[in-house]
C-alpha cells in the first residue's frame, strides 16, 4: 500500500469519525433542545392561563394561591406518596418523626378523593373511641373532606391536647354516618410494646418506625430474655404498622440478622443504587421467630418482613401486606416549603419488588377471635397500595384494583332502641368489643392477647418447633 493511499485512508477515517461525533452530538443536542422547547412551551401556556384568569375571572384571585394549587396538583399526579408541602405541612412532617404532637391518633390516606383511615394507633383517642381501618372521614368539625388535601385534613385534626374535634365517619355496613367527638391527646412516641405470652415465649409489637425504634426493640429483647431464661421463641408483630424511617427498619432487621442483605434501593440513576447489609453482632439470640403481618403493614415494616423472610430468619404469618415499595425523599424549598417525592423502589434480599404487590406470608391465617363467629376475618378488604390512584407499577402481575369511589349515603335520622341508645352507638359498642379483644396488643393480660387467632397460631408453631427440636435430640 502506498504512502498516499495510507494517508488518504487515515484522512477518510478521521472525517468519518468526526462526522459521527458531530452527528451524535447533534442528536443529543437535538433531544435536549426538544425537551427544553416542550418545557418552555408548556410554561408559556401555563403563564397564559394564569394571566387570563387574573384578568377576567368572575372574582379577584390570588396568583400565589393559583400557582401553589397548580404545583400541588402536578406533584399529586405522580403517585400517592409524592406531595408539595407548604410551610405548615413541612413542619408537621418533621414533628411526626422527631417531636411530640397533639392529635387523635390515626394513619390516613387519600383514596379516590376520600379521606380514608389506614389504621388507628393503639392507645390514642381515635383507637379508644372505636375508629377502624377502612373508615372514611367525611367531615371534620362539620367541614366536608371530599377533595381536601391530605395535609389540610391532618392539620384540622391535630391541635392542643385537651381540645376537642368532631369527625363524621362513613363505615361500610353501618346504617348511617357515625359521629365521634374526640379529645385530642399527646400521641405516644414510644413505638415498641412487649410482654411474655407464655413462659419462655416473648411478644414484641412495633407500632411504627421512629427515631429510637431500634433501641426500644433491643431493650425489649433484653427484658424478655431476662424474664424468660432462656427465651425459646419470639412473636414479632408488625400488623397495622404503617412504616416510618428507613434507617430504623434497617437497624431493626440488623438486630435479628448476622449476615446477608437487608434491602436494596434502586432509582432511575443506577449509580445511586444502595445496598444495606447486616452485621455480625451480639443482637437477638438464635431462638425461632414468627413475624405477623397484615394489610396494614406498610413500607418500613415490609422491609423488615422481607429481610427476615428472605434470609430465612422468621416464618411470616398473617395476610398479604400493604404493598408500598417506594422510597421518598424530602427536598426543602424556598419560603419554608418542601417537596416530598418518590426517588426509588426498594427490593428485598431475593430481588423482589413488593410495590403494589405486598409481602406474601409463608402461612396465610386470617385474624379473628377464637371464640367469636368471625370466620371471614375482621380485616377483609383492607385498602392496599394497588387501590390508590396513580400508584406505581413494577411490571409484575398485579391484582385488579377495586371499583372506585363508593357512594356515601346521606345522613339519616338515627333511631333509638328500647334502652334509649342510638343505632350508631350500639354499632360502635359492638365494634369496640371485638376491637378491644383483638387489637389490644399489650398492656393486657396475656390470656386476652392469646384470643387473637394469629397470635395463638404463632405460639402453637413456636411450641411445636420446641417439641420437635427436643425429639430430634433423642
ChimeraX attribute file (.defattr): number of C-alpha atoms within 10 A of each C-alpha:
attribute: neighborCount
match mode: 1-to-1
recipient: residues
	/A:1	5
	/A:2	7
	/A:3	8
	/A:4	9
	/A:5	10
	/A:6	11
	/A:7	11
	/A:8	12
	/A:9	12
	/A:10	12
	/A:11	12
	/A:12	12
	/A:13	12
	/A:14	12
	/A:15	12
	/A:16	12
	/A:17	12
	/A:18	12
	/A:19	12
	/A:20	12
	/A:21	12
	/A:22	12
	/A:23	12
	/A:24	12
	/A:25	12
	/A:26	13
	/A:27	12
	/A:28	12
	/A:29	12
	/A:30	12
	/A:31	12
	/A:32	12
	/A:33	13
	/A:34	12
	/A:35	12
	/A:36	12
	/A:37	12
	/A:38	12
	/A:39	12
	/A:40	12
	/A:41	12
	/A:42	12
	/A:43	12
	/A:44	12
	/A:45	12
	/A:46	14
	/A:47	12
	/A:48	12
	/A:49	11
	/A:50	15
	/A:51	13
	/A:52	11
	/A:53	16
	/A:54	16
	/A:55	11
	/A:56	10
	/A:57	10
	/A:58	8
	/A:59	8
	/A:60	10
	/A:61	14
	/A:62	9
	/A:63	13
	/A:64	9
	/A:65	10
	/A:66	14
	/A:67	14
	/A:68	14
	/A:69	12
	/A:70	13
	/A:71	15
	/A:72	18
	/A:73	14
	/A:74	13
	/A:75	17
	/A:76	18
	/A:77	15
	/A:78	16
	/A:79	16
	/A:80	19
	/A:81	21
	/A:82	21
	/A:83	24
	/A:84	24
	/A:85	24
	/A:86	17
	/A:87	16
	/A:88	13
	/A:89	19
	/A:90	19
	/A:91	14
	/A:92	17
	/A:93	15
	/A:94	10
	/A:95	12
	/A:96	14
	/A:97	16
	/A:98	12
	/A:99	11
	/A:100	12
	/A:101	20
	/A:102	18
	/A:103	27
	/A:104	27
	/A:105	25
	/A:106	22
	/A:107	17
	/A:108	21
	/A:109	20
	/A:110	20
	/A:111	19
	/A:112	16
	/A:113	17
	/A:114	20
	/A:115	25
	/A:116	24
	/A:117	22
	/A:118	27
	/A:119	27
	/A:120	25
	/A:121	23
	/A:122	19
	/A:123	15
	/A:124	20
	/A:125	22
	/A:126	24
	/A:127	20
	/A:128	17
	/A:129	18
	/A:130	20
	/A:131	26
	/A:132	22
	/A:133	22
	/A:134	20
	/A:135	21
	/A:136	27
	/A:137	24
	/A:138	20
	/A:139	19
	/A:140	19
	/A:141	13
	/A:142	11
	/A:143	14
	/A:144	14
	/A:145	19
	/A:146	15
	/A:147	13
	/A:148	14
	/A:149	16
	/A:150	18
	/A:151	18
	/A:152	12
	/A:153	19
	/A:154	20
	/A:155	13
	/A:156	13
	/A:157	20
	/A:158	21
	/A:159	19
	/A:160	13
	/A:161	15
	/A:162	13
	/A:163	13
	/A:164	18
	/A:165	19
	/A:166	16
	/A:167	21
	/A:168	22
	/A:169	24
	/A:170	22
	/A:171	18
	/A:172	13
	/A:173	7
	/A:174	13
	/A:175	15
	/A:176	19
	/A:177	23
	/A:178	22
	/A:179	17
	/A:180	18
	/A:181	14
	/A:182	20
	/A:183	20
	/A:184	23
	/A:185	21
	/A:186	18
	/A:187	22
	/A:188	14
	/A:189	19
	/A:190	15
	/A:191	18
	/A:192	23
	/A:193	17
	/A:194	23
	/A:195	21
	/A:196	21
	/A:197	22
	/A:198	14
	/A:199	12
	/A:200	17
	/A:201	24
	/A:202	25
	/A:203	27
	/A:204	23
	/A:205	22
	/A:206	23
	/A:207	25
	/A:208	26
	/A:209	26
	/A:210	22
	/A:211	18
	/A:212	16
	/A:213	23
	/A:214	23
	/A:215	15
	/A:216	19
	/A:217	22
	/A:218	16
	/A:219	14
	/A:220	20
	/A:221	23
	/A:222	14
	/A:223	15
	/A:224	21
	/A:225	19
	/A:226	11
	/A:227	16
	/A:228	17
	/A:229	11
	/A:230	14
	/A:231	20
	/A:232	20
	/A:233	24
	/A:234	24
	/A:235	25
	/A:236	22
	/A:237	26
	/A:238	26
	/A:239	25
	/A:240	27
	/A:241	30
	/A:242	25
	/A:243	24
	/A:244	20
	/A:245	17
	/A:246	19
	/A:247	15
	/A:248	22
	/A:249	26
	/A:250	22
	/A:251	21
	/A:252	21
	/A:253	25
	/A:254	26
	/A:255	21
	/A:256	25
	/A:257	25
	/A:258	18
	/A:259	13
	/A:260	16
	/A:261	22
	/A:262	27
	/A:263	25
	/A:264	21
	/A:265	20
	/A:266	18
	/A:267	16
	/A:268	10
	/A:269	9
	/A:270	9
	/A:271	8
	/A:272	10
	/A:273	14
	/A:274	13
	/A:275	13
	/A:276	16
	/A:277	19
	/A:278	19
	/A:279	16
	/A:280	12
	/A:281	12
	/A:282	9
	/A:283	16
	/A:284	16
	/A:285	15
	/A:286	12
	/A:287	16
	/A:288	18
	/A:289	25
	/A:290	24
	/A:291	28
	/A:292	27
	/A:293	30
	/A:294	28
	/A:295	27
	/A:296	27
	/A:297	32
	/A:298	29
	/A:299	28
	/A:300	26
	/A:301	34
	/A:302	27
	/A:303	29
	/A:304	25
	/A:305	30
	/A:306	28
	/A:307	29
	/A:308	25
	/A:309	22
	/A:310	18
	/A:311	17
	/A:312	12
	/A:313	20
	/A:314	23
	/A:315	21
	/A:316	25
	/A:317	23
	/A:318	24
	/A:319	26
	/A:320	21
	/A:321	31
	/A:322	32
	/A:323	23
	/A:324	30
	/A:325	28
	/A:326	25
	/A:327	19
	/A:328	15
	/A:329	12
	/A:330	17
	/A:331	12
	/A:332	14
	/A:333	13
	/A:334	7
	/A:335	8
	/A:336	13
	/A:337	16
	/A:338	19
	/A:339	19
	/A:340	18
	/A:341	21
	/A:342	19
	/A:343	16
	/A:344	19
	/A:345	21
	/A:346	24
	/A:347	22
	/A:348	25
	/A:349	22
	/A:350	15
	/A:351	11
	/A:352	18
	/A:353	25
	/A:354	27
	/A:355	25
	/A:356	25
	/A:357	23
	/A:358	27
	/A:359	29
	/A:360	21
	/A:361	21
	/A:362	15
	/A:363	14
	/A:364	15
	/A:365	20
	/A:366	20
	/A:367	21
	/A:368	21
	/A:369	20
	/A:370	15
	/A:371	9
	/A:372	9
	/A:373	9
	/A:374	13
	/A:375	11
	/A:376	10
	/A:377	14
	/A:378	16
	/A:379	17
	/A:380	12
	/A:381	11
	/A:382	17
	/A:383	22
	/A:384	22
	/A:385	24
	/A:386	22
	/A:387	19
	/A:388	21
	/A:389	18
	/A:390	14
	/A:391	18
	/A:392	20
	/A:393	15
	/A:394	14
	/A:395	8
	/A:396	12
	/A:397	9
	/A:398	13
	/A:399	10
	/A:400	8
	/A:401	13
	/A:402	12
	/A:403	8
	/A:404	12
	/A:405	10
	/A:406	9
	/A:407	6
	/A:408	15
	/A:409	10
	/A:410	9
	/A:411	12
	/A:412	9
	/A:413	10
	/A:414	15
	/A:415	10
	/A:416	13
	/A:417	10
	/A:418	6
	/A:419	6
	/A:420	8
	/A:421	12
	/A:422	14
	/A:423	17
	/A:424	18
	/A:425	15
	/A:426	13
	/A:427	16
	/A:428	17
	/A:429	13
	/A:430	12
	/A:431	16
	/A:432	19
	/A:433	12
	/A:434	16
	/A:435	18
	/A:436	16
	/A:437	17
	/A:438	22
	/A:439	16
	/A:440	15
	/A:441	26
	/A:442	20
	/A:443	11
	/A:444	12
	/A:445	13
	/A:446	15
	/A:447	11
	/A:448	16
	/A:449	22
	/A:450	21
	/A:451	17
	/A:452	21
	/A:453	20
	/A:454	25
	/A:455	26
	/A:456	16
	/A:457	17
	/A:458	26
	/A:459	23
	/A:460	12
	/A:461	17
	/A:462	20
	/A:463	17
	/A:464	12
	/A:465	15
	/A:466	16
	/A:467	11
	/A:468	10
	/A:469	11
	/A:470	10
	/A:471	9
	/A:472	8
	/A:473	6
	/A:474	5
